[in-house]
């Protein structure tokens, strides 16, 4: 048996932030991870952090306020916001980031010009500034632990703001990329996880890997530790002050996904580490649940030749591909069904539209249709412009031939494309308003002007199609917490000794993905809050 003050389950952004906050508040901590790698979904993410009125904004003289942030969230609320937790996020987000920066656990910069996702709402910042990008990190600082970061064998030696995803119009040169690879520099979520891990290791917080939590220990009504297994052997870990659940979402657990999620999920974009252990522990402890039908929805595509190392199919979020010119998405009726350039979280909901007459989902299957102009200029998944189109992408010399391959009505597909082409040539989209918002332009072709950044006709053969699936970045439902990250029971009272953060809890922002980094901002903030609260709990 091993005993400590605070046990943290999970080594993503939320878990490591919680470990650091608890340690700096004076607690002895133990950071526990089920897998043989650290970081999980955080490590493979873009790493962007959304926090209103954050320290980098203030340093740059960019205006924001509590009132603006709360007005923005409440304008988007459909009944899933809880005042205590949304206000805790808005109020404590800047403090959490300042804390993590002060101990060298983060190094971030404003992502230039990245707008909030709903720019027409009160309190929104169309010019950006709430989204933060990570500076490069040198993996040599981690020694042997560098190899323990999830998917680190797929290096990202650049910052998000240097890519089209981050708004850059030119990519970093191959020479600079090569130099960074040789120097073992990384950006994106890899840099975030690596920096958090370095801060943990510097404080003697070495993650305990390969530990599966089986049950929470209780003494009366208080949580006092976990029963676990490590490499098949039983392991008891006692916590004098509390246990923090930061194990991520449940989207890779078939039973929980079937039980809770409201719509089809065929291709998650998260790694297969999000299997819902934390949710099971919380439910067994009598936790009150929230947001259970919700997730961070996103359209995805599956590249059959790029599975996860463990063999599961890998969904890749579709951002640029559906936003740049010479492309549209169509449904099973060969018709457009949305503004293809809309933000991915909101767009995910369009795949859940149900047709009671046919008792089926209207917009599944869906297909991205594009032409030779697109293929020459723009990326598709990991395939870069100029590289061959992968064999798993369907192609034909005519739209009629493409429709036949897809099992779509040829006349309808040609009519849909013809209508889109007329409007694209005119520079507007009367059907779905594509190109009218600042967000629509962010991922478009910035070498063009006006609505041409996203609108462009589809008329040069060959024509291509790839299936777009209903995916997600992670679930955002779980046990309810108070504003300090303390998990609540069915009666609304705090369960003594039990805390939570990240995708393992009911997200403080409900189902609202406010802007880029809309999941990591709350995760880091509530990791910080839960860590401090656990450290201060009575033993």
N, C-alpha and C positions, 0 to 999 in steps of 0.2 A: 504494500500500500504506500502511496505517495501523497503527501499533504502540502497544500499551498493556500494562499489567501483567495485567489481568483483563478478559475479555469475558464479559458476561452476556447470554444469549439469552432474551428474554421480559420484558415489563414489567408482569406481574401482581404480586400481593403478594409472592410468593416471589422474583421477579427483582429487584424494587426493594429488598426487604430485603437481598438478597445484595449489591447494588451499594453500599448504605449501609454494611453491615458491612465490606466489603472496603476501601472508602474510608477509614473511620474506623480501620482497622487499618494504614493507610499506603500502600495501593496506588492506582495510577492505574487508573481503570476506564472501560469503554465499555459502555453499556447499549444493546442492539440489539433492535429490534422488527420483525417481519415485516409487520405491518399499518400502516395510516396513523393508527391510534388506539392509545392505551395502556390497559392495565388488563384487557382480555379478560374472562374469567369472573369475576375478582375484582370488576370494576367493576359487573357486573349482579347480584352476589350480595347477600344480606342483610348481609354483612360481619361476622357474628358470629365471634368468635375463642374457641375452647375451649382453655384451658390450666389445668392443675391447679396449685393453690397459687400463683396468679398475684399480681402486685403489688397489684392492686385489692382482691383478697380479703384480703390481709394488712393493707392499710390500713384495711379495714372490720372487722378482727378476726374474720374468718371462718376457721374451722379447716380445714386440709387438710394432706396430707403425701405424701411420695414413696411411702410404703408403701401408703396408701389408693389412690393413683392406679394403681400397678402391680397391686395386688390387683384393682381394677376391670377393667383391661384383660385381665389373665390369666384372669379369670372368664368372659370373653367369647371367649377364644381358641379357634379351631378349627384350629390348626396353621399359621396364617399370620404369627404374630408372630416377630420376630427379636429376641433379648434386647438386643443392642447398640443397635439403632436405637430400640426402644420406650423403653429406659432413657435414651437421649440426648434423646429428646423430653421425657420427664417431667423429667429433670434440668435441661435447658437452656431449656425453654419460659419459665419465669419470668425468666430472665436475658435472653432475647431480647426479651421485651416491655419489660422495664425499660430495655434499651438503646434500643429504638425510641422509647419515651416520653421518654427523656432528651434525645434530639436532635429532639424535636417532630415525629417521623415518625408517631406515633400519639397519639390522645387518646381514651381509652376509659373506660367505666364498667361496673360489674356490671349484668347484665341481671336485674332483680329477679325472684326466684322461679322462674327457668327451670331445671327439673330436668334432671339427666343422663337419658339416654334409657332406661337399664335400671336403674330405681330399686331393684330387688330384689337387685341384685348387691353383693358385698362391695366396700367402698370408694366406692360411689356416693354422690352428694349429691342426695337428693330435693328439698332446699330450694333447690337451685341454687347459683350463685356462681362456677362455673368458666367460664360463658359471658359474654363481654364485648361490649358494644355501643359503637358509635362516637358521639362527640359531633359536633355540627354543624360543618361546615366552610364557610368563606366562599370561594367560587370566585373572587372578585375578586383573591385573593392569587396566582392563577396566571396572570393576564393572558391572552395568546393561547393558552396551553397548556390552559386550561380546556376549550376546544372540542375538544381532542384526547383527552379521556377517552371511552372506549367507551360509547355509548348515553347520553351526557350530555344529549342533546335530550329524554330522558324523565326529567325531574328528580324527585328524591325529597327534598322539603324537610321532612323530619321524621326523627326517630330511631326505630329499630326499637322501642324500649321505649315509644314513644308510639302504637303500632299494636296491633291485635288479635293480629298475628303475634308481637309481643313481650310479650303479656300484658296490654295496656291494655284497659280496659273502655269507654273513650270515645276517639273520634278527636279530633285537634287541630282547632280551629275553622277554618272557611273563611277567616276574617279573618287568623288567624295564618299559615295556609298561604300566603295571598296576600302577606303582609308578607315572609315568608321567600323566596318566589319572587322578589320584587322585589329583595331583598338578595342573591340568588344563593347561598342557603345550601342545603346538601345533607347527607344522612345516608347510612345503609346502606353498601354497598360503595363507592359513589361517594365518600363522605367518606374512607374508608380509602385508596383509590387516590389521591385528590387530596392528602391529607396526605403520603403517601409520595413522591408526585411533587414536591411543594413542597420536601421535605427534599432530594431529589436535585438539583433545580435550584439550590437554595441553595448546593450544594457543587460546582456546575459540571458536574454529571452530566446532560447533556441527551440524552434518548433519540434514537438514530439510527433513523429510521422507514423503512419500506419496504424492509427488508433481509431477503432470504431466504437462509438458510444452506444451502449445497449440500453441503458436505463439511467434515470436520474435517481440519486440517493436522497432520502428525506429523513429528517428528524422532526417528528411532529408535523407541522405545516411548512417547515423550512427546507429548501433545497441545499444539500450539503456536499454534493459531489456527483460522480458518475461511476457506474459499472461499465466496463469496457473490455475490449479484446485488442491485443496487439500481436500480430503475427500468429493468431490462433490461440494465444495464451490469455487467460483471464487477467484483468488489470483493474484495480480499484484506485480511483483518484478522489481524494477528499478536498473540499474547498471550505475554508473557514468563513469566507464572506459571500461567495456566490459563484454561479455558473452563468456565462454569457453564451447564448446560442447565436452563432454567426456563420452557419453552415451553408448559406446560399439557398436557392429556390428548390422546387420539387419537379421541374419540368421533365426530368429524365426518369421519373418513377411512373410507370404506366398506370398503376392503380390510383395513385393520388391525382395524376393528371385527368384521368377519366372521371374521378369522383368530383373534382372541384372546378376545372376550367370550363368556361361557358361555350367555347367554340372549338373548331378543329385545329389541331397542332400537328403538322406533318413533318416539320423540319426545324427544330430549335437551332438557333445560332450560337448557343452556349456550349461549352464542353460537357461531356457526359459525367461530370462530377456532381451536378446538381440533382441529387437523388432524394432530397426531402427528409433526411434523418432528423434534422432539427425540428421540423414540423411534428414528426411522430413523438419526439420527446416532449414537446410543449403540450400536445394534445393529451398525452398520458398524465401530465402534471395538472390537467384541468384548465388549460389556457382558453381564454376567450379569443375567438378568431375573427379576422377581418380581411376584406379584399380578396376572398378566396377564389372568386370567378375571374379575377383580373390577372393581367400579365403585361410585361413590356413587349407588346406586339410588334412584329416587323415582318415585311415580306422577305422571303429568302429564296435562294436557289441552291440546288445540290449539285456539286461537281462529283460525279461518280468515281473519278480517279483521284479524289483528294479526301479520303476518310480520315477520321481521327486515328491516332496511333493505336488506340485500343480496338479499332475496327468499326465503330459506329459511324453511320453516315453523318456528314458535316454540312450543316446549313450555313450559307454565307449571306449576310445581310445585303440587300440590294439597295444601294443609295444612288450612286452616280449613274448606274446603268439605265434606270428608268427616268432619269431627270434630263439627260443630255438630248440634243436634237436627234431626229431621224429614228425615233422609237415611240412605241405606244404599248399599253397592255390591253389585252382583250380577254373576255371570258369564254365560257363554253358555247355561247351564242355568237362568237366572233365579233362582239361589240365592246367598245370601250366602256368602262364602268367607274372611272375615278379620274381625279387630277393626279397623274402619275408622279408629279414632282412634289406632292405633299409630304409632310414629315412622316417618317416610318411608323411611329407609334400610333398616330391617328389612322394612318392608312391601313394598318393591320386589321382594324375593325371592319373594313369593307369586305374582307373574306368571310366574315361571319354572317353576312346577310342571307336570311333563310327564305326560301320560296315555299309557302305552304301548299301551293297547288301541286308542285312536283315533289314535295317533301325532301328537298335537297338544298345545298348551298348554291346560290346563284352564280357566284364568281369563282368557283373552283370546279375544274382546274382553270388556271389562268396562265397566260403566255405573254412573254415579252417579245414583241415583233420589232425587228430592225433590219436595216439594209446595208449595202456595201459601203455607203458613206460613213455610217456608224462604225462598221467593222474597221475601217481604215483609221478612224480618229480616236475611238474611245475604248475603255477597258470593259472586260466582262469577267467578273470575279477576279481571279489572280492573273488572268490573261491580259497582257498589256497591248496597246495599239501597235499594229505592225506584226505581232506574233500570229501564228496560224490560229484559226478558229478551232476549238476542240471538236473532236469527232462526235461528242454527245450532244452538240448543238444541231438542231434540224436546219436544213437549208434546201432551197429550191430556186430555180431560175425564174419562176413566176409566183405570184401570190396564190393563184389557183393550185399550183403544185404544192405550195407550203400548207395550204388549207387541207388538202387531201392527206398529207402526212399527219396533221394534227387531229384529223377527224372533225374538222369544222366545215360549216357551209361556205363554199368558195365564193358565191355571189355576195354573201353578207360581209365576208372579210374584205373583199375588194371594195365594196361600198364603204365600209368603215374607214379603210385607209384613204380612199379618195376624198371623203368628207374631211378627214383630218388634214390632208394635204392642202386642200383649198384654204382652210382656216390658218394653217401654219404659214402658207405663203402670204396671207393677209396680216399675220402677226398677232392673232388673237385666238382664243379657244372659248367660243360661246357655250360649249357643252359642259365643261368642267372648270373653266377659269384657270387653266394651267398657264403659269407665267405672270400672274397678277400680284403675287406676294413677294416680299423680300426673301423669304425662305425658299421659294421656288427657284430663285436665281442662284442661291448659294452653291448648289452642286451642279449647276449647268456649265455650259461652255463659255467661260468668261472672255474668250477672245472675240466673242460676238457682243452685240449691244441689244438693249431692249428685251422683248420677249423672245428674240432669236437665240438667247442663251439656252432656252429649253425647247423651243418650237422649231422643228425642221421637218420638211416633207420626207416621206418614205417612198422613193421611186426608183432607186438604182439597184439592179440585180447584181449578185444574187440576194435573195431575201432569207432571213434567219428567224428562228424562234427557239426560245428556251422556256421551260415551265417555271413559273413563279409559285412558290408554296406559301402556306400559312405558317409562319414561324414566330419566334419570340426571342428576346435577348435574355429573358429570365422571368420567373414568376415574381409577383410583388405582394402576395398574400401570406398570411401566417398569424402568429399570436399577436394580439393587440398589446401595445405598451402604453405607458404614460409618457409624459414629456421628458423623463429622465432615462428612458430605455428599460424601465422595469416592466416585466411581463405581468399582465393582468389575468385574473381567474375569471370563471364564468360569472361570478357575482360582481365583477368590476373592481374588486380589491386586488392589491398587489400580491403576487405570489412571492413570499420572502425568499431572497437568495437566487431569484431567476431573472435574467436580463436578456435582451436581444437586440440585434442590429442587422442591417443589410437586407438582402432578399429573403432572409429567413423570417422576417416579421411583416406585419401589415404595414406597408410603406407609409411614412408620415404624409406624403403627398397624395395618398390614395392611388388612383389609377392615372394621375396626371403626370405626363412626361413633359416637363416645362420647357426643356431645351436640351441641347447636347450636354451629356453628363447628368441627366435627370435622375439616374439611378445611383451614381457614385457620390453625388453631393449628399443626399440623405444617408447613404451607407457610412460614409466617413463621419458625418456629424453625429449620428446615433451610435456609432462605434465609440466615439469620444465621450458622449454622454453616458452610455452604458458602462464604459470602463471607469469613469469617475464615480458613478453611483455605486458600482459594485465595490470599489476600493473603500468607499466611505460607509458601507453597510456594517451593521453590528455583527460581530462574530458570534 
